[in-house]
Amino acid sequence: MIKVALFAGGNSGEHQISLKTGKNIQDMLDKSQFETYFIVVLGVNWIYTAENGLQYNINKDDFSLTIDQHKIVFDVVFNALHGDPGENGKLQSYFEMMNIKYTGCDSFCSALTFNKYFCNIAVSQFGVPISPSLHFFKDEAIGFNAILETIGLPCFVKPCNSGSSVGVNKAHNMEELELAIEEAFKVDHQIMVEKFIPGRELTCGVAQFKGEIKALGVSEILSKKEFYDFEAKYTPGFLEVVTPAEISLELENKIKNYSEIIFKRFGCKGVVRIDYIVTPENNPIFLEINTIPGQTAVSLIPRQVKYNHIDLQEFYGDLVLQALQS
């Protein structure tokens, strides 16, 4: 029996979503093959709750769990932790130093892709179109003239290091721009102001499954909000997802090709989701990559896996086995 430490929770606004992702993945793992321990990360504590309700802390000195004087040593970690510290390279760095096998992208890939601005710069070097943007730190003067000249209004203001659209706002005028910048700095010490490009929101999952890197499909996100924000993502009734997206084969292939290039050039592992805005001229523009995308029962990745006629139990089991072999 393979002992899996399934990490979820975390220290970001995505804590509850991560718990749902983790529970869904736990349900998907074959109970005859994997013995799963659900570990909730909160602050500096990594906590396992037993069936009787008693809680136990993971010993970080040797990454073990002791219950009633019985010491459990894990074979592998399944990382289902959105945001900090599971998606930005911090947790991965610990696992790498401790020589622990884990699912998903490594520490460098996670840290680089988690920062929206620097991720954009890297993606542009892969030949994938990006939206123009400017980068600001909290302790420097905001170049409002540069924003108006280079980016224009309306525009998006985004914390560089956050997920699930936490702290992201669309500004239509200078008053909203100032407020959006203030809100973004509450989430992170560096922000990105990005040009608004009208178009359709499409997303593509990419996975390494049975040794092959493959784009799972293209979905269209139809939000009842002005953009795909946190509320639209996680509130019932605000969102409709069409899988597969009703697009031309040429556009589908272009998005899949871009997504596979991004996956390979960043050295991604496991499963990721890459978001695009597609202009009225059918040109896909990269928005962001989610190295630990939402995987609740209604999330995009499970839908795209099923669209490919891949059994979810087999899919998640393969992610664990790949991690063990890496």
N, C-alpha and C positions, 0 to 999 in steps of 0.2 A: 504494500500500500504506500503510495507517494504522499508524504506529508506536505501540505500546501499552507503557507501563511498568506491569507488573503487580506491585503491592506486596503482600508477605505477610511473615509472621513476627511481629516486634514484641517488646515488652519485658514481656509479661505471661505468666501461666500458660497462655495460649491460643496460645503461639508455634507449637507443632507442629500444632495444629488449623488455624491460619491457613495454614500451608504446604500442608496437604491441600486446604483450600478453594481456595487460589490455583492449585494444580496442576490441580484439577478444572475450574476456570474456564478456565485456559489450554487444556486439552484441548477445551473446548466452543467456543472462539472459532474462527471460520472462517479457516483458514490461507491461503486465497486472498485474503482481505480485510484480515487483521490480521497484522502482524509483532510478535510478543509477546516482550518482554524481562522475565524473571522476576527481580524485585529483592527480596532478602531484607533486612529491617530487623532489626538487632541492635545494641542500644546506640545510639551515634551514627552507626553505619556503615550505608550503603545499598549492598549488594553485588550485583553481577551476576556469575554464574559462566558462563563460556563453555563450549562443547562440549568443548574440550580441557582443561577443569578449571581454567584460569587465572581468577583473580578480579579484578574491576575495581570501584573505588568510583565512585559517582555524584558528579559535581561539583555541589555544592549552590549554588555561586555563580551558575550559569546553568542548572542542572538538565539536564546533558548527560552522555553516556557516551562515553569515548574508548577505542577498541580499535585497537591497532597504528596509531596516529596518525590513525585515522579517527574523526571526531566524529559521534556520533548524537544528534539532537535529537528528543525525543518529541512526538507530537501530543496524547496524552491519557494519563491515569493510570487504571488500574483498581485501585481500593482494595479489597483483600481482607484487610485487616489488622484482626483482632479485637483489642479491648482497646487498651492504650497502645502507640504514639501514634496509631493509625489510626482509632479509634472514638470518641475523646474530644475531637476538634477540633484537636489539635496539628498533625497532618499537614495537615489541611484549611487551617489558617491559613497554613502555609508556601505551599501551592499557590495560595491566594488572593492572597497578597502577590506571588508570582512570576507571577501571571496565567496559571496552568496549568490546563487543563481536567481535571476528574476526575469519576469516578462517585460516586454516593451523596450523602448529606446534607452540608450546608455546615457550617462550623466552629461556628456558634452552636447549631444544631440538635443537632449531635453532642455538644457539651459539655453542653448542658442535659439531653438524654436519657440521657447516660452516668451522671449522678448520680441514683441511684435515688430518693432522697428528694425532691429538687427536681423531678424528672420527675413523681413522684406528685402533687405539689402542682399542677403545670401541668395534668396529665391530669384532675384533679378539676374544674378550671375548664371543661373541655370537656363536662361533664355525664356523664362516665364514672365509675362507682363504683370506689373504691379501698379498700384495707384500712387501718385505723387504724395509725399508726406514730409513733415518736419518734426524734429525731435527736440524736446525741451526737458531740462532738469528743474527740480523744484526751487533751487536756490539761484536760478538765473532769470534775467528779464525775459519776458515773453515777447517775441518779435511779431506784434500784431500786424504791422505793415507787410512783413514777409509772408505772413499767413494769407492776408488778403491778396497779395500779388501772385504768390506761388500756388496756393491751395484754393482760395476763393470761398464764397459762401453759396449754399450751405456746405458744411463739412462735418466730419466725424472727429470727436476727441476721445482718445482711448488711453487708459493706463497701459504702459508697455508690458507689465507683468501681471496679467490677470486673465481669468478664463470666464466662460459663460456670459460674456458681455457685461460683467460686473464693472460698474463705473464708466461704461461707454454711453455717450450721448451724441445726438445730432444737433448741431447749432445752425440756426437759420439766419441769425443776425448777430451783431456785436455783443449785445446784452446776453444772449444765450451762449455765445462763445466764451465769454468771461466766466459765466456760471459753470459751463461744462468743464472748463479747465480747472476751476476750483474743486469740482466734484471728483475729477480724475485724480488730482493730487491727493485726495483723501485716501485713495486706494494704493497709489504707488508714487515713488519719488521721481519717476520719469514718465513722460507722456508722449504720445504721438498725435499730431493733428494731420488728418488724412483727407484728401480730396473726395468729395461725394461723386460717385459715378452711378447714374440711374441705370437700372437693369433688373434682370431676374437673378434671384439668389439660388445657386446650385451648389451641391456638395457631393463629394466623391470619397467613399471609403476605400482604403488600400490595405491589404493584408498580406503577410507572408504565411501562406497556408500550404502545408505539405511540401515545404522547400521552394515554393514558387511565389514570386511577388506578383500580385494581381490586383488591378482596380476592380472593386466589387460591383460598382454601378454608380449611376448619377441620379441623385434625387433633387427635386425642386422643393424649396421651402416657401410656402405661401403663408405669410404672417398677416394677421389682422392689425398688428401694430405697424408703425411707420418703418421700423426695421426690426431685425431678428434679435431683440434684446432678451434680457434674463426672463422677464415676465412672459414674453412670447414663447420662449423655449420650454418653460416648465409649468405654465398655467393651462389647464384644459380649456379648449375652446378658442385659444388664441392662434392656433397653428394648424396648418394642414400640410402634410408631406406627401408628395407624389413620387412613387418609385415604381418603374423608372420614370424619369422626367420626360415630358413630351417635347423632345428636341430632335433635331436632325441627327442622323448617324454620323455625319461629319463633325458636328459639335460634340457629340458624345465621345467620339474617338479622340478628339483634341483634348478634352478635359481629362479623360482617362490617361492619355499619354503624358500630359503635364504632371498628373498626380503620381504616376509611376516614376517619372524622372525625379520629382521632389523626394519621394520615398527613398530612392536609390542614392541620390546625391547627398542627402543628409545621413545616410546609413541607418534609416529607421528600422525598427524591428516590431514584430507583433502586428497590431492593427492601429491605423491612424485615420483621421478624417480631415479632408482638405476642402476649404470653403472658397467659393468664387462668386463674383458678380459678373454677369454676362451682359454686355452692352446691346443696344438695339441692333448693332451691326454684327451680332453673334461673336464678339471677341471676349473670351473669358479672361477676367482680371483676378489674380490671386488675392485673397483676403487674409486667410490665416490657416495654420495647421494645428490640429488638436492631436497631440501624441497619446493622450489618454481620453478618448472621446466618450461621451455619455453612452452607457450601455444598459440603461434600464429596459424594462420590457417593451416600452414604446419608443425607444431611441432609434436613431437612424441606422447605426451599424447592425444591430440584430435584424432589422428589416432588409438591409442590403444582403446580408448573409443568406437569409431565407430566399430572397429573390434569385440568388445563385444556386438554389436547391442544395445548399450545404446544411447538414444537420448541426444545430447550435451546440449540442453536446460534443459532437466530434470537433467542431471549430475551436471551442474553448479548451478542450482537452489537448488539441494539437499545439495551441499557444504555450501551454505548460510544458509539454514534451520538448518543444523547440528550445524553450528556455533552459531546460535540463541539459540539452545537448550542446548548448553554446559555450 
